[in-house]
Every structure is written in structure tokens, then in C-alpha cells.
Amino acid sequence: MWSSRLPATLRLLRRRDIHTGSTASLDSVLPAIRSVCGEDGVSVGEAVRQQHGKDESLHRCRPPDVVVFPRCVEEVSALAKICHHHNLPIIPFGTGTGLEGGVCAMQGGVCFSLRNMDQVLDLHPEDFDVTVEPGVTRKALNAYLRDTGLWFPVDPGADASLCGMAATSASGTNAVRYGTMRENVMNLEVVLADGTVVHTAGKGRRARKTAAGYNLTNLFVGSEGTLGIITKTTLRLYGVPEAMVSAVCSFPSVQAAVDSTVQILQTGVPIARIEFLDDVMIDACNRFNALSYPVSPTLFLEFHGSERSLEEQVTTAEEITQSNGGSDFQWARDAETRGLLWKARHDAWYASLALRPGSTAYSTDVCVPVSRLPQILVETKEDLLENSLTGPIAGHVGDGNFHCIMVMDPEDQEELHRVQLFTDRLARRALSMDGTCTGEHGVGLGKRALLREEMGPAAVQLMQMLKTTLDPKNLMNPGKVLQL
């Protein structure tokens, strides 16, 4: 849906009206597919196919030819074998909350919707780990864990499926303390393109650390469905903190807010969340949620720990922020008030859209070393102003990751063109500062060229060799991540 400045995506999507390499028509394969998962487990209906052919991104392309709903790993394996035999592309689908076109069926094929595999399989509270199927979402797992005193803290905002989060290496607001999916996935069950089932750390293994062989688990974390279908993931769990305190603090400048972030981290305060919102985003949140925060660069902070440790953490953070000109502190200790505070942050997407009714949005996703944040944020805001673009900024400043939520008129081709040019400049600005073009959303369709610039030809060639080894027919989510 990008304008003419995105030929690498749009022209490709328009010209691939048939899936390449297929040796059998869909009609001839459907009986074999139905024999695996039954009539109710297969759909060729237009509405279902359209639903499974897009995510939350602006990328649009043809839907899959058929959607299947397997109920267990054995069915996933059997269906993959059928697709492999008939050279049919395979596209894994979780909840469709991705932001980089990762579920688009560029060559048609078979979408594996994994929503019916929704069981929490093995919970070991004493070992702080759990194994779940791909239909289990983040919120569903934490609801299941409610009475155990444990939780899973990786929070990308959307109620994404946990295996989908592993596939995209998701993170979110809690990453500064608890890490991303890469640090929290212990083992994966994966179905390869030919139907082979592998366990990346060994079947049933739940060791907290291992030095056994290559790190296959993290090979598949972030692979975006291009190497295999994740059918189980074993995750680290954490104890629910005894107490939590949240705060909002305004600053006179971006530099002051980021300086406070760096100094809080340097003092060793085990902060759980530290989020940045620029003046435009704060104004949008005020309007959307009927709030009255000062319209200036703002930090949202959260601390986890014992009542005693929180006093020390809060005192240290408050002293640091005040030394950098921070003011208008609003502290929240009870769950209801904290919920309202963080609701404003989580509603940032909808607040941005409300700035221009009838608009659509695209979220950028760059990450740089924390020390470079002030420079890139200032340059980015100048770029937005110079090009008359609406792009409120929100970021996980504790790890240098931020997003411009680009709000635009989907019918204005000239504006879409300016947005695409801006996103290209922003990504390359991040690369020039030793950063990355994607902190947590993945590569998908739109950042394949940027991946080559970021990683270099030798590293990309190695990725292509791994892809070819595991998926020699290029059936697993073809066209994503790598330009084969």
C-alpha cells in the first residue's frame, strides 16, 4: 500500500499472481489436506482467506489459496509434508498483529492458522518455566498463571501469540529489565518445510543454560516463519513483584529526558519500564484520554521489587530526574492508578490516529545505542517538521528503541511518498549511528534491502545458505526477510 517509492514491494506483489514452482493445482491437493484436518479444518472462503492474508502493516497482497487449522503438531507435520510434495508455499499465522507484512501470501499457497493449538502444556512453577502451543497469547498465559505468583513479562502491546512473538523476536515496554523473546525462550518445537519435527534444545529440555552445540533456539527466534513453523515454545517465567510503583515526569528537552534515562541505568536502579513520549505524542494522549500532562518530552517509569527496595529506587530516580530539570511528577502506587497511567502509553497508537480522523498509520522501529538517542530524536523531529509529516514519537528508551507513528491519508499518494522517503532516511540514520533498522517488529517485506545494508553481504549470504539448507524449495513464507 506504499506509493510509488516502494517498487521492491508493490511491483513484486502485483506481478506474482500465481505461486511459482507449484506442480499441482489446489483442487487436486485439497482432498489430501482435508484428510489430515477434516472439513472444518480447511477453508477456501474469500473472507477467511482475506483475513489471513494481512496483518497490521500497510503491506497488502493476495491472500493465501487455502487456510488450514491444524489441531496438533502431528497435523502440522502431515500438512507440511503435503505442501512440500506439491511445492506449495507455507505461511504460518498466529494472531495477525505483526507490523511488517510477515503473513502476506506473496505467492499464494497454504496459510497455517495455529489458533486451535491453544493449550498450556507444561507448567513447572518451581523451575519458573512453562511450555505453550502457538495459539496461546500473552494475556491468556498470564491469566492462566494468575494464582501461581508467576508471570510472563514480555509485552509488545498487542495480545500476540507467544509463538508468534518468538518468531518475530518481540519485546516491548518491559524489555529493559526482563529482556526480549531472545532471552526468554528456552526451547522450541519446530516443524520444518518437509514436515520434520525438531526440538531446538532437545525434546523436553528445560535447562536454564546450556553449552550443547549450536544455538538452534535463537536461530528460529526472529526467523519470521521463513525457516519453520513454531508449534511449541518453552518460556522463562518470573515471580510477580511484591510491589510496583509507576511515575510520569516531564522534561524541558529531549536531551534532559534521555540523560535521566542513562543516569538511572548507570546507577544500577533495576527499573522495569522507562518509556519516552515526545511533546506531540503527549498532546495526542491528553486529547484521547482526557488527561492533562504538560505538553513536553515525558518519561513514564515503573519500578518492581519489595516495598523497602522500591523506596530506594524511587528516591534515586527522582533525584536524577530533578537534577536534569524533570518536574510535574505524578506517582502511582495502587493498581488502578497505575493501570490508568499505562493505559495512556498503550493507547498511543489510537491517540495518534485520532489526531487525523480517517487516517491510517505506520510505525517505524529503529534502535540505537542509548547514548545516541538525543541526536537521532532531535534530527528525526526536525525531519518530520521540514517535511510536514505527522509522526508522534514513543520509545523504549531504556534500550534505545523508539517508534514514530506515521499518521497519513491513505488516499494521498504524495504524502505516502513523503512518508516512505522519511522512513528510509530514519532507518539509514539509525544505521549510521551503529543501530538497527528494526528493534522489535522484524524485517518482513519492507526492510529486506535495509537488512543487507545493516548486516553486510557476507552475513546475508550466510543467512541465505541457512535458508537454503533448511528450506531448499523456498516454501517457508517465501519473499520475507531475504530477497531470494
N, C-alpha and C positions, 0 to 999 in steps of 0.2 A: 504494500500500500504506500510505500515511499514513492516520491515523484521521480522524475527522470534522472535524478542524481544517483539512483540506486540500480543501475543496469545489471550488476552482478547478481542481484536477487530477482528483480522483476522480470527481466528478459528471460532468465533461466526458468522461472515458474511458468511463464506464458508459453514457452516453446515445448515444455515437457508434458504434452497432453497424453502421452502413453508412457507406461513404465518400460524402460529398456531392458532387454535381455530375457523377458518372460518367454517361456516355451509352452505355456498352456493358457487357455482362456479361463476367465474366472468361473464361468458356468461349469467347466469340466472339473474344477477343483473344489467347488462348494460342497458336493456330496462327501468328500473326504474330510473337509473341515467340520461339517455337521456331524459326522460320525464320531468326532472327538468330543465336542462340547454341546451337542444337541441343537434342536431347532431354536430354543430360547437363548442359546449362547452365540448366535450368529445374527448379524443384521446387515442388510444391504439397503435399508431405508435411507432416503435422502437426508432427512432431518438428523438421524443418528450419525450418519457419515459426516455431515457438515459440522456437527458438534464436536466430533473427534478429529477434525482437520485443522483446528486453530487453537491458539492459546490466548494469553492476554496481550500479546505483542501486536504491532501494526503489520506484521508479515501475513500475507494472505496467499493461499494457493489452493489447488484442487484437493478435495477430501480423499481419504482412502477409498479403495474399491469395496472393502468389506470391513466390518468391525466385529471382532470376536471377544467373548467374555469368558476366558478360562477360569476354572474354579480351584485349580491346584497346579503345582509345578509339573506334575506328570502331563497334564493337558497342555501347558505352555510348551513343554518339550516336544510333545507329539505334533502340535500345530507348527512349531518351528521346523520340524523335520519335513512336513508337507511343503511349507514355503520354500525351504532350501532345495527340495527336489524339483520344484516347479519354478525356481528363480523368481519368487515373489518377494518384493520388499517387505520388511517388518518394521513397524513403528510402535514402540512401547508408549502407553498413555496412562498417566496417573490421575491427576485432578484437572489438568489443563490450565494450571496457574502460572506456567512459565512465561518469560518475558522476551525470549529471543527466537521465537518461531520453531522451537525444538520438536514440535509434534506435527508440523506440516508434512503432508504426504506428497513430496515433490515428484515422485514417480508412481503415484498410486500405491497399490499393494494392500497389505493387511495390517490394520491397527489392532494391537493387543491391548484392550482396555482391561485393567487389572483390578477394577473396583470390587469384584466379587471375592477376591482373595483378601479378606479383611480381618484376619484373626491375629490376636496377640498370642504367640505360640509358647514362649518360654520366658517366664519372669523369675529372676533369681535376686530377690531383694538383698540377700546377704552379700552378694557379689556385685551389686549395683550394675546389672545388665539385663537386657530384655531382647527377645527376638520377635520380629513382627513381619507380617506379609505386606505386599505392596499397596493394598487397599486401606491400610491403617494410616490415618492422618495424624498430624502433630497434636491437635486438640483432642482427638479420640484417645490417643495414648495417654495423655496427661489426665484425662477423665478416668481412664482405667486405673491409673496409678494413685488416684486421689487419696485413698485410705492407707497407702503404704508408707507415706512420708518421703516418697521419691518423686522426681520429676525429670522430664527431658527438656533442657533449656534452649536448644537451638530454635530460634523464632524468626523466620523470614517475613513475617507479617501475614501472608496468606495461610489458610489452613491446608497446606500442601500435604501430599502423601509422603511418608518418610522415605520410601524407596526412591521416589521422585526427587526428594531433597538430596539423597545420596548421589543420584545420577547427575545432578547439576552442581553438586558441592555447595549447597545453600548455606547461608549463615544468618545474619540479621542483628538485631539490637543487643543480644546477649553475648556476641562473639568475643568482645574484649576480655571477658572473664572465662567463658566456658568453651571458647573455640568454635570452629566451623564444623561441618559434617566430616571433613577430613580427619579431625582429631577425635571424633566421637563414634565413628563406625569401626567396629572390631572385626566383623566378618560379614561376608556376603554370599548368598547363593545366587548364581547367575546361570541363565540358560544362553548358550552361545548360538550363533546363527544356524548351525547344523543340528541343534537340539541337544547337544551335550550339556550336562549339568555339572557345574564346578562349584566348589566352595573355596573362596579365596584364601582363607586361613586354615583350611582343613575342616571337614564335616564335624560340626558340633563344638568346635574350638572356641573358647571364650577367655583365653588368657589376656591379662591386662597389657602385656607386652610380649613381643616375640622377635627373635632374630633368625627365624627359619626361612631361608630362601628369599626370593624376590618379593617385594611388597605388592602382591596382586590385588589386595583390597583397594589400595589407593590408585591402582591402575584404572579400576572401574568407577571409583568415586570421581565424579566430574566428567565421565565419558559421554554423557548426554544420550545414552541409548545407542551409540554407534558401535559398541563392542559386544553387547549382550543385553539380555533382559534381566533386571534385578528382581528376584522373586522372594527373597528374604534378606533382612538386614539385622545384624546384632549390634545393639547400641549401648553406649555407656549411659548410666543414669547418675543422678546426683541427689543428695539429701536436700529436701526443701529447707530453705534458710529459716532459722528461728525467728528472725525479724527482717523487715525490709523498710527502707526509707527512700523516698524519692524527692527530687527538688527541681525547680526551674530557676534559672539565673540569667539575667540579661547583661549584655556587654556593650561597650561603646564601639567596638570594632571586631571584625573577623579575627584579626591578629590577637586581640586580647582573649577571645574565646578559645582559640587553638592553643595559645600559650598556657592557659589554665589547664587544658587537657593534658598537654605534655608534662607539665609540672606535677599534676596529680598522679600520673603514671610513674613519673620518676621517683616520687616519694614512696612508692610501693603500696599505695592505697588499693586494695583489691576491689576496685569499682566494678559493678556488674554491667551497667549500661552508661554510656556517655554519648548523647546524641546532639548533633548540631542542626539548628534551623536558622536560615538567614532571615532578613527582615521581610522579604516578600512572602516566604512561607509562613512566618509567624502571623502576618497580616491575614493571610488566607485562612489559617487555623482559627484566628479570632472571629472572622466573619462566619465561618462554617459552624463553629461550636459555641458561638455567643460568648466568647472569652474576652479578657481584657489585658492580655500580656503586653508589655511595652513592645512597640514595633522596632526591634533592633536585633542584632545577632544574639542567639539564645542557646544555652545548653540545657538539655534535660538529663538529669543524672539519677542513678539508682544504686543503692548500697545494700548488700546482703551480708548477714552474719548474726552474731549474738547481740543482745541488747547492749552489752558492755563494749564490744568491738565497734558497733555502729557509732557510738558516741565519739570515739576517737577518729573514725573515718570521716564523719560529718564535720567535726571541728577542723580537721586538717584541710578538707576540701573547701570549706567556707573561708578559711584564712587565705588559701591560694587564690580563689576566685576574687575575693575582695582586694587582694594586692594587685590584681590585673584590672581593676575597675568594675568588677561584677557587682550588680545591685538588683533590687527588687526580688530578693529571694522568696520563694514560696515552697515551704517544706510540706511533705505529706507522709504521714505515718500509717494511718488506717487504710485498709484495703480499698474501701470505696473511693476515698480521695485520690489514692494512687491510681486507681483504675481510670478515674476521670482525667487525670493528668496524662497518662499514657494513651488514652483514647485520642486525645488531640494529636499526638505524634502518629498513631496508627491510622488516623483519618487523613493524613497529609495528602494522599492520592486524591481522595474525593474533595478535599478542600481546594486543591489546585484546580480540579476540573470545574468547580463551582465559580472560579474566577471568570470563566467564559462559558456560560451555558450553551450546550450544544456542541462543545468542543470534544476532541479526543486527546489522548496523552501518550507519551512515550517516555520511559525512564532511562536515563543514561546510567552508567555503572562503572566509574573508574575508581582506582585505588592507588594511592601514592604513599611513600614514606611519610609518617606523621609530620616530620619537620618541614615537608614541602607543602603541607595543606594551605597555610596562609597564602602563599604565592599563587597556587593553582586556583584557589577560591576567588581571590581578587581578580585574576586575569579572566576567569570564567564569567564573573559578574559583569566585567567590562565588555566582554564579547557579547553577552546577552543584550546589554543596553545598546551597543553600537549597531546591532542587527535587528533591533525592535522585536525581540523574542520574549515570550513569557516562559520562564523556567525557574520556578521556586526551587530552592536547594534544601535538601535534608541529607544528613550523613551520619555514618557510624564513625565519628572522628577518633574514637579510641584505637581504631586500626587503620585509619587513613582512607576509608571508603565513603564516597558520597554520591548522591544522585541529583541530577537536575530533572525535575518532572516537566517535560516539554509539553505545554498546552497549546493546541493548534486547531485550526479549522480544517477538518478532513477534506473539504472541497476546494481549499485554496492551494493550488499546485505550487504557486510561487512561494508561499510560506513553508510548505512541506520541503521544498528545495532548500530554503534557508536553514531549516531545522537539520536536514541531513548534512549540509556543509558544516554547521556548528558541531554536530555530534562527531564528525570526522576530526575536526580541529581539537575538540576536547580530548578525544582518545589519544591523539598524537601528542597533545600537550602533556598528558599523563605519562606516556611512554618516554618523552624527553626528560621527565623528572624521575626516571628509574621506577616507574609504576607499571600498572597493567590496564588493559582496555576493559577488563571485566573483573570486578571484585567478587561477585556472587551470582550474577544472572546467567553466566555461561556465554559460549560463543554462538551456538545455534546457526542461524543463516547469515545474520548481518555483520558478524565480526570475523569472518574467515580470513579476509585479507589482512586485517589488523593482527590476527594471531600469527601470521607469517612474519609481519614486521616485528612483533614483540619477541617471538621465540627464535627467529633466525631460520634460514633454510635447512641447516643440518638437523636441528631439533624437530622441525616439521617433517623432514624426510624420515626421521626415526619413528615419529608418530604414524606416518603412512605405512611404514613397514610393519608396525604392530597391528594396525588395522587390517592390512592385507593378510597377515598371518592368522588372525582370529576370524576374519570375515572375508575370505578370498573372493567371494562373489559380490561383495559390496551390497549386501542385502539389509544390513542393520542400519536403519534410519539414514539412508543414503542422502548425501548432499549437505549434511550437518557437520560442523566443526572444521572438517578438512575439505579442500576442493580437489576431489579425485577425478 
